[in-house]
Amino acid sequence: MKIKFLAASGIIAALYIAVTMLVAPFGFTEVQFRVSEIFNHLVAFNPRFAVGIIIGVFISNLFSPLGVYDLVFGVGHSLITLGLFIVICKVVKNIWARLIINTLLFTCTMFIIAFELNLALELPFFWTWLTVAAGEFVVLAVGTPIMYILNKRLHFEHLI
């Protein structure tokens, strides 16, 4: 592995963890506004960013009040959804389309987190899916133009 890749992955993981911890009360349980999920959009520019994001999710979830549940389901959710998104990006080349698809894909796959919360806290599945999906949608929808503008300046596709 190149040092540049390792450094960039470490920085992304550290940023994900820092932002998650900053808003920790709103990043876990049935109402989630995990602002760090905005970093999922980096994969729209370069799939190699997925490594740093997944490491960030794993380490952040070590501090989750749900313990092992969040390590399995939270990391699993990121792995599955980012994996699907990377496959989709092989076909979809337009960056706006990728960002929109990523937002919708992560929103829809929040059923994995709803299932986790149903198992761990006995929360009602469909209501919980709605609440966590709404939070995910808001974060990623707001993050879409932000990441697009940042990319104009930082050129994410060349950073890793």
C-alpha atoms as an extended CHARMM CRD file, in Angstrom:
* protein
*
       160  EXT
         1         1  MET       CA              0.0000000000        0.0000000000        0.0000000000  PROA      1               0.0000000000
         2         2  LYS       CA              1.1580000000        3.4800000000       -0.7090000000  PROA      2               0.0000000000
         3         3  ILE       CA              1.8840000000        5.8500000000        2.1380000000  PROA      3               0.0000000000
         4         4  LYS       CA             -0.4410000000        8.4240000000        0.5700000000  PROA      4               0.0000000000
         5         5  PHE       CA             -3.3190000000        5.9260000000        0.6650000000  PROA      5               0.0000000000
         6         6  LEU       CA             -2.6140000000        4.9700000000        4.2860000000  PROA      6               0.0000000000
         7         7  ALA       CA             -2.3180000000        8.6030000000        5.3590000000  PROA      7               0.0000000000
         8         8  ALA       CA             -5.5150000000        9.6430000000        3.5700000000  PROA      8               0.0000000000
         9         9  SER       CA             -7.4190000000        6.6620000000        4.9880000000  PROA      9               0.0000000000
        10        10  GLY       CA             -6.1870000000        7.5190000000        8.4830000000  PROA      10              0.0000000000
        11        11  ILE       CA             -7.2190000000       11.1500000000        8.1010000000  PROA      11              0.0000000000
        12        12  ILE       CA            -10.6900000000       10.1820000000        6.8410000000  PROA      12              0.0000000000
        13        13  ALA       CA            -11.1010000000        7.7030000000        9.7090000000  PROA      13              0.0000000000
        14        14  ALA       CA             -9.9640000000       10.3190000000       12.2370000000  PROA      14              0.0000000000
        15        15  LEU       CA            -12.3280000000       12.9450000000       10.8120000000  PROA      15              0.0000000000
        16        16  TYR       CA            -15.2180000000       10.4760000000       10.8530000000  PROA      16              0.0000000000
        17        17  ILE       CA            -14.5030000000        9.6040000000       14.4950000000  PROA      17              0.0000000000
        18        18  ALA       CA            -14.0670000000       13.2380000000       15.5740000000  PROA      18              0.0000000000
        19        19  VAL       CA            -17.2950000000       14.4050000000       13.9390000000  PROA      19              0.0000000000
        20        20  THR       CA            -19.1930000000       11.3870000000       15.3120000000  PROA      20              0.0000000000
        21        21  MET       CA            -17.9830000000       12.0570000000       18.8520000000  PROA      21              0.0000000000
        22        22  LEU       CA            -18.7690000000       15.7560000000       18.4910000000  PROA      22              0.0000000000
        23        23  VAL       CA            -22.4670000000       14.9910000000       18.0070000000  PROA      23              0.0000000000
        24        24  ALA       CA            -22.4910000000       11.6280000000       19.8390000000  PROA      24              0.0000000000
        25        25  PRO       CA            -25.8830000000       11.9860000000       21.5240000000  PROA      25              0.0000000000
        26        26  PHE       CA            -27.4640000000       12.4200000000       18.0860000000  PROA      26              0.0000000000
        27        27  GLY       CA            -25.4340000000        9.6980000000       16.3380000000  PROA      27              0.0000000000
        28        28  PHE       CA            -26.7820000000        6.6190000000       18.0750000000  PROA      28              0.0000000000
        29        29  THR       CA            -30.2160000000        5.0670000000       18.8270000000  PROA      29              0.0000000000
        30        30  GLU       CA            -33.5400000000        5.7210000000       17.1110000000  PROA      30              0.0000000000
        31        31  VAL       CA            -33.1230000000        9.3770000000       16.1450000000  PROA      31              0.0000000000
        32        32  GLN       CA            -29.8170000000        9.6940000000       14.3490000000  PROA      32              0.0000000000
        33        33  PHE       CA            -28.1830000000       12.7240000000       12.8350000000  PROA      33              0.0000000000
        34        34  ARG       CA            -24.6970000000       11.2700000000       12.4840000000  PROA      34              0.0000000000
        35        35  VAL       CA            -23.1700000000       14.2140000000       10.6590000000  PROA      35              0.0000000000
        36        36  SER       CA            -20.0370000000       12.1660000000        9.9430000000  PROA      36              0.0000000000
        37        37  GLU       CA            -22.0790000000       10.1650000000        7.4300000000  PROA      37              0.0000000000
        38        38  ILE       CA            -21.4030000000       13.0470000000        5.0280000000  PROA      38              0.0000000000
        39        39  PHE       CA            -18.0130000000       11.3700000000        4.4490000000  PROA      39              0.0000000000
        40        40  ASN       CA            -19.8300000000        8.5280000000        2.6610000000  PROA      40              0.0000000000
        41        41  HSD       CA            -20.0680000000       10.9160000000       -0.2750000000  PROA      41              0.0000000000
        42        42  LEU       CA            -16.2870000000       10.7690000000       -0.7190000000  PROA      42              0.0000000000
        43        43  VAL       CA            -16.7480000000        7.3620000000       -2.3460000000  PROA      43              0.0000000000
        44        44  ALA       CA            -18.6340000000        9.0740000000       -5.1790000000  PROA      44              0.0000000000
        45        45  PHE       CA            -15.3240000000       10.6930000000       -6.1150000000  PROA      45              0.0000000000
        46        46  ASN       CA            -12.9830000000        7.7780000000       -5.3960000000  PROA      46              0.0000000000
        47        47  PRO       CA            -13.9290000000        4.2970000000       -4.1310000000  PROA      47              0.0000000000
        48        48  ARG       CA            -10.6730000000        4.0110000000       -2.1870000000  PROA      48              0.0000000000
        49        49  PHE       CA            -12.0870000000        6.4040000000        0.4270000000  PROA      49              0.0000000000
        50        50  ALA       CA            -14.2970000000        3.5270000000        1.6220000000  PROA      50              0.0000000000
        51        51  VAL       CA            -11.4290000000        2.0680000000        3.6520000000  PROA      51              0.0000000000
        52        52  GLY       CA            -11.0400000000        5.1620000000        5.8450000000  PROA      52              0.0000000000
        53        53  ILE       CA            -14.7860000000        5.5080000000        6.2580000000  PROA      53              0.0000000000
        54        54  ILE       CA            -15.2350000000        1.8980000000        7.3670000000  PROA      54              0.0000000000
        55        55  ILE       CA            -12.3330000000        2.1770000000        9.8250000000  PROA      55              0.0000000000
        56        56  GLY       CA            -13.9140000000        5.3870000000       11.1520000000  PROA      56              0.0000000000
        57        57  VAL       CA            -17.2950000000        3.6880000000       11.5640000000  PROA      57              0.0000000000
        58        58  PHE       CA            -15.6950000000        0.7480000000       13.3730000000  PROA      58              0.0000000000
        59        59  ILE       CA            -13.7570000000        2.8910000000       15.8360000000  PROA      59              0.0000000000
        60        60  SER       CA            -16.7000000000        5.2570000000       16.4100000000  PROA      60              0.0000000000
        61        61  ASN       CA            -18.9660000000        2.3240000000       17.1370000000  PROA      61              0.0000000000
        62        62  LEU       CA            -16.5780000000        1.0890000000       19.8290000000  PROA      62              0.0000000000
        63        63  PHE       CA            -18.0240000000        3.9910000000       21.8600000000  PROA      63              0.0000000000
        64        64  SER       CA            -21.6450000000        3.1960000000       21.0300000000  PROA      64              0.0000000000
        65        65  PRO       CA            -24.0520000000        2.5880000000       23.8950000000  PROA      65              0.0000000000
        66        66  LEU       CA            -25.2220000000       -0.4730000000       21.9240000000  PROA      66              0.0000000000
        67        67  GLY       CA            -21.8200000000       -2.1610000000       22.0940000000  PROA      67              0.0000000000
        68        68  VAL       CA            -21.3340000000       -5.2290000000       19.9200000000  PROA      68              0.0000000000
        69        69  TYR       CA            -24.6420000000       -4.6380000000       18.1240000000  PROA      69              0.0000000000
        70        70  ASP       CA            -23.2950000000       -1.4330000000       16.6140000000  PROA      70              0.0000000000
        71        71  LEU       CA            -19.9930000000       -3.0360000000       15.7100000000  PROA      71              0.0000000000
        72        72  VAL       CA            -21.7580000000       -5.7790000000       13.7520000000  PROA      72              0.0000000000
        73        73  PHE       CA            -24.7160000000       -3.9230000000       12.2680000000  PROA      73              0.0000000000
        74        74  GLY       CA            -23.2200000000       -0.4320000000       11.9280000000  PROA      74              0.0000000000
        75        75  VAL       CA            -20.0250000000       -1.6070000000       10.2780000000  PROA      75              0.0000000000
        76        76  GLY       CA            -21.9880000000       -4.1770000000        8.2790000000  PROA      76              0.0000000000
        77        77  HSD       CA            -24.3300000000       -1.4620000000        7.0410000000  PROA      77              0.0000000000
        78        78  SER       CA            -21.4040000000        0.6540000000        5.8660000000  PROA      78              0.0000000000
        79        79  LEU       CA            -19.6580000000       -2.2940000000        4.2080000000  PROA      79              0.0000000000
        80        80  ILE       CA            -22.7660000000       -3.4470000000        2.3660000000  PROA      80              0.0000000000
        81        81  THR       CA            -23.9590000000       -0.0190000000        1.2890000000  PROA      81              0.0000000000
        82        82  LEU       CA            -20.5560000000        1.2940000000        0.2430000000  PROA      82              0.0000000000
        83        83  GLY       CA            -19.9140000000       -1.9730000000       -1.6140000000  PROA      83              0.0000000000
        84        84  LEU       CA            -23.1830000000       -1.6290000000       -3.5230000000  PROA      84              0.0000000000
        85        85  PHE       CA            -22.4300000000        2.0100000000       -4.2250000000  PROA      85              0.0000000000
        86        86  ILE       CA            -18.9680000000        1.2170000000       -5.5990000000  PROA      86              0.0000000000
        87        87  VAL       CA            -20.5460000000       -1.2640000000       -8.0270000000  PROA      87              0.0000000000
        88        88  ILE       CA            -23.1180000000        1.3580000000       -9.0700000000  PROA      88              0.0000000000
        89        89  CYS       CA            -20.3290000000        3.9100000000       -9.6450000000  PROA      89              0.0000000000
        90        90  LYS       CA            -18.8200000000        1.6350000000      -12.2840000000  PROA      90              0.0000000000
        91        91  VAL       CA            -21.9100000000        2.3150000000      -14.3870000000  PROA      91              0.0000000000
        92        92  VAL       CA            -22.9050000000        5.8300000000      -13.2940000000  PROA      92              0.0000000000
        93        93  LYS       CA            -20.2770000000        8.4240000000      -14.2260000000  PROA      93              0.0000000000
        94        94  ASN       CA            -22.0960000000       11.7170000000      -13.5270000000  PROA      94              0.0000000000
        95        95  ILE       CA            -21.0220000000       13.0330000000      -10.1360000000  PROA      95              0.0000000000
        96        96  TRP       CA            -24.3920000000       14.6210000000       -9.2650000000  PROA      96              0.0000000000
        97        97  ALA       CA            -26.1550000000       11.3650000000      -10.1050000000  PROA      97              0.0000000000
        98        98  ARG       CA            -23.6790000000        9.4680000000       -7.9160000000  PROA      98              0.0000000000
        99        99  LEU       CA            -24.2320000000       11.8080000000       -4.9710000000  PROA      99              0.0000000000
       100       100  ILE       CA            -28.0160000000       11.5250000000       -5.2830000000  PROA      100             0.0000000000
       101       101  ILE       CA            -27.8770000000        7.7400000000       -5.6550000000  PROA      101             0.0000000000
       102       102  ASN       CA            -25.5950000000        7.5060000000       -2.6190000000  PROA      102             0.0000000000
       103       103  THR       CA            -28.0370000000        9.5670000000       -0.5710000000  PROA      103             0.0000000000
       104       104  LEU       CA            -30.9790000000        7.3910000000       -1.5650000000  PROA      104             0.0000000000
       105       105  LEU       CA            -29.0550000000        4.1310000000       -1.1890000000  PROA      105             0.0000000000
       106       106  PHE       CA            -27.8620000000        4.9190000000        2.3290000000  PROA      106             0.0000000000
       107       107  THR       CA            -31.3440000000        6.1280000000        3.2560000000  PROA      107             0.0000000000
       108       108  CYS       CA            -32.9890000000        2.9260000000        2.0440000000  PROA      108             0.0000000000
       109       109  THR       CA            -30.4610000000        0.5620000000        3.6270000000  PROA      109             0.0000000000
       110       110  MET       CA            -31.0500000000        2.0750000000        7.0450000000  PROA      110             0.0000000000
       111       111  PHE       CA            -33.3970000000       -0.8740000000        7.5650000000  PROA      111             0.0000000000
       112       112  ILE       CA            -30.2250000000       -2.6630000000        8.7330000000  PROA      112             0.0000000000
       113       113  ILE       CA            -29.8410000000       -0.1490000000       11.5630000000  PROA      113             0.0000000000
       114       114  ALA       CA            -33.5730000000       -0.3260000000       12.3040000000  PROA      114             0.0000000000
       115       115  PHE       CA            -33.2540000000       -4.1090000000       12.6110000000  PROA      115             0.0000000000
       116       116  GLU       CA            -30.3080000000       -3.6440000000       14.9750000000  PROA      116             0.0000000000
       117       117  LEU       CA            -32.2940000000       -1.2350000000       17.1550000000  PROA      117             0.0000000000
       118       118  ASN       CA            -35.2480000000       -3.6040000000       17.1000000000  PROA      118             0.0000000000
       119       119  LEU       CA            -33.0240000000       -6.4310000000       18.3660000000  PROA      119             0.0000000000
       120       120  ALA       CA            -31.0360000000       -4.3940000000       20.8940000000  PROA      120             0.0000000000
       121       121  LEU       CA            -33.6880000000       -2.0490000000       22.2690000000  PROA      121             0.0000000000
       122       122  GLU       CA            -36.9340000000       -3.6800000000       21.1170000000  PROA      122             0.0000000000
       123       123  LEU       CA            -37.8860000000       -0.5430000000       19.2070000000  PROA      123             0.0000000000
       124       124  PRO       CA            -40.6330000000       -0.9290000000       16.5920000000  PROA      124             0.0000000000
       125       125  PHE       CA            -38.9360000000       -1.8440000000       13.3030000000  PROA      125             0.0000000000
       126       126  PHE       CA            -40.8680000000        0.2430000000       10.7450000000  PROA      126             0.0000000000
       127       127  TRP       CA            -41.0650000000        3.3830000000       12.8710000000  PROA      127             0.0000000000
       128       128  THR       CA            -37.3620000000        3.1110000000       13.6690000000  PROA      128             0.0000000000
       129       129  TRP       CA            -36.5470000000        2.5700000000        9.9880000000  PROA      129             0.0000000000
       130       130  LEU       CA            -38.4350000000        5.7780000000        9.2200000000  PROA      130             0.0000000000
       131       131  THR       CA            -36.6550000000        7.8010000000       11.9090000000  PROA      131             0.0000000000
       132       132  VAL       CA            -33.1140000000        6.6170000000       11.1710000000  PROA      132             0.0000000000
       133       133  ALA       CA            -33.7010000000        6.8670000000        7.4160000000  PROA      133             0.0000000000
       134       134  ALA       CA            -34.9830000000       10.4300000000        7.8030000000  PROA      134             0.0000000000
       135       135  GLY       CA            -31.8730000000       11.4280000000        9.7560000000  PROA      135             0.0000000000
       136       136  GLU       CA            -29.5900000000        9.7750000000        7.2140000000  PROA      136             0.0000000000
       137       137  PHE       CA            -31.4110000000       11.4330000000        4.3360000000  PROA      137             0.0000000000
       138       138  VAL       CA            -31.1600000000       14.8950000000        5.8760000000  PROA      138             0.0000000000
       139       139  VAL       CA            -27.4230000000       14.5510000000        6.5840000000  PROA      139             0.0000000000
       140       140  LEU       CA            -26.5980000000       13.2100000000        3.1300000000  PROA      140             0.0000000000
       141       141  ALA       CA            -28.9450000000       15.5580000000        1.2520000000  PROA      141             0.0000000000
       142       142  VAL       CA            -27.4160000000       18.5740000000        2.9790000000  PROA      142             0.0000000000
       143       143  GLY       CA            -23.9790000000       17.0520000000        2.4250000000  PROA      143             0.0000000000
       144       144  THR       CA            -24.4440000000       16.5930000000       -1.3220000000  PROA      144             0.0000000000
       145       145  PRO       CA            -23.8480000000       20.2140000000       -2.3950000000  PROA      145             0.0000000000
       146       146  ILE       CA            -21.2230000000       20.6740000000        0.3190000000  PROA      146             0.0000000000
       147       147  MET       CA            -19.1480000000       17.7500000000       -0.9440000000  PROA      147             0.0000000000
       148       148  TYR       CA            -19.6340000000       18.8370000000       -4.5610000000  PROA      148             0.0000000000
       149       149  ILE       CA            -18.3240000000       22.3260000000       -3.7730000000  PROA      149             0.0000000000
       150       150  LEU       CA            -15.4490000000       20.9760000000       -1.6750000000  PROA      150             0.0000000000
       151       151  ASN       CA            -14.4840000000       18.6930000000       -4.5450000000  PROA      151             0.0000000000
       152       152  LYS       CA            -14.2010000000       21.6790000000       -6.8780000000  PROA      152             0.0000000000
       153       153  ARG       CA            -11.5180000000       23.0390000000       -4.5690000000  PROA      153             0.0000000000
       154       154  LEU       CA             -9.8650000000       19.8610000000       -3.2370000000  PROA      154             0.0000000000
       155       155  HSD       CA            -10.2470000000       17.4120000000       -6.1680000000  PROA      155             0.0000000000
       156       156  PHE       CA            -11.0640000000       14.3630000000       -4.0410000000  PROA      156             0.0000000000
       157       157  GLU       CA            -10.4970000000       11.9320000000       -6.9060000000  PROA      157             0.0000000000
       158       158  HSD       CA             -6.7470000000       12.7410000000       -6.8170000000  PROA      158             0.0000000000
       159       159  LEU       CA             -6.1940000000       12.8310000000       -3.0510000000  PROA      159             0.0000000000
       160       160  ILE       CA             -5.8490000000        9.0940000000       -2.5860000000  PROA      160             0.0000000000
